[in-house]
Amino acid sequence: MKDPTDKGYRDFMLDLERRVRIVRSARIEAAKRYRREDRFYKIVTTVFTILVTILSVRFAFGVITIDANNPSEILIDKDDKLALIILSLSIYVTLFTLYVSSRGDGEKVSRFQSNYMELTRLHFDINRALARANEGIKKCECEHFSLENEYIKAGKR
């Protein structure tokens, strides 16, 4: 282990502290970004699922229309194109849901969070080591100052 009072050691620790701080803040921002994207994709998936469900229920038995010539008569039109549209929408929602779940944004967020928690601990350890190095430097300066005073006093006698 290097001497904590060594200037090279102190410069190394300051550089390491700066790098850890930068990486930690980048991890926090990435976790926020992935959380925001995950929330967005969940909302989009929910909206499309509700839309397809509403369309499926609404048009399950065909399109209900009222005859313009005879308003008391209700016509039910079975439209195959409408069934194809609803089927393609439900396939789209299924594929989109599979895509969102395969992205794993929630898992990435938890990995980034645990990573920046470890970086926080490392940052505190580095700061503690720097504080000990500063105390060591001050102690050495005090010892040097007291030795210098003793030398001066001895010279005056």
N, C-alpha and C positions, 0 to 999 in steps of 0.2 A: 504494500500500500504506500502510496506517495505521501509525502509530508504535506499536511493541510496548509501549512504556512507558505509553501512553494507557490510562486506567482504563476507558473505554468499549470499547476493543479487548479488553482483558483480560476484561471482563464478557461480551462477545460470545463470546469463545473458550471461556470456562467454560460458558456456556449451550449452545454448540454441542457441547462435549465431553459434557455431561450428556445431551443428546438422542441423540447417536451411541451412547453407552453403553446407553441405554434401548432404542433400535431394535435394536442388536446383540443384546442379551439376548432381545428378543422374537423375532428371527429364529432364534436358537439353539433357543428353546423350540418354535417352529413346526416347525423341522426335526425335532426329537425327536418331536413329535406326529405328523407325517406319516410318519416312519419307523415308529413304533409301529402306526399304522393300516395301512400297507402290509404290515407283517409279519402283522398280524391277518388281513387279507383273503387273503393268500397261504396262511396256515394253513387258513382256512375253505375256500378253493377246493380245496386239496389233500385235505382230509378228505372233502368232498363228491364229488370225483372218485374217490377210492378207494372210497367207499361205493357209488357207482353202478357202478363197475367190478366190485366184488365181487357186487353183486346181479345184474348182467348175466351174469356168468360162472356164478353159482350157478343162476339160473333160465333159462339159455339154452335148455335142452332141456325145460323144463316142471318142474312140482313133482313130486318123487319121494316117494311115500308107500308105506307098508307096509299091506297089507290086514289089518284086525283079525281077520277070520274065518280067513284063511289067511296066517300070518306069513311063509311062505316065498315068497309071491307079492309082487312089487314092482309098483306101479302108477305110471304116468307120466301126470300130468294137465296137459294144455296149457291154460293159463288166459290168455285174452285180456286180462283186466283187469290181470293182473300185467305183461304186456308193455306196456300203456298206462302203467302207473305208472312202469316203468323208462324208457320213452321220455320221459315228462314230466319225470322227474328229470334225465335227460341233457340235455334242452333247458334246464332250469333252470340246471344247472351251466354250460352253454355261455353262456347269457345273463349269468350272474353273472361268469364269467370275462371276458366282453367289457366289462362294467361296470367291473370292477376295472382292466383294462388301459386303459380310456378315462379313468379318474381321473388317471392319471399321477403317483401319489404319489412314486415314485422320482425322477422328473424334477424335481418340486417340491423334494424334499430336496436334490438337487444344486444347484438354483438358489439355495435359501436358504443352503446352505453357501458357495457362491462369493460371495453377497451379504454374509454376515457376515464372510468373510475380507477383503473390500474395506473393510467398516466397521472391522475391526480395524486395518488399515493407516491408515485415516483417523484413528482414535482415537490411534494412536501419533504421527502427524504433528501432531495438535492438541496432544498432551501435549508434544511436542518444541518446538512454537511457544510454548506456555505457559512452558516451562522457559527458553527464550531471553528471553521477556518478563520473567520473574522476574530473570534475570541482568542484563537491561538496567536494571530498576528498582533492583537492588542497586548496579549500577555508577553509576547517576545519584545514588543516595543517598550512595555513597562520595565521588563527585566533589563533591557538595554539602557533605558533611561536611568534606572537605579544604579547599574554598574558604572555608567558614565558619571553620575553624581558622586559615587564613592571614589572614583578615580580623581575627580576634581578636588574632592575634600582631602584625599591623601596627598595630592600635589601641593596643597596650600599649607600643609603642616610642615 
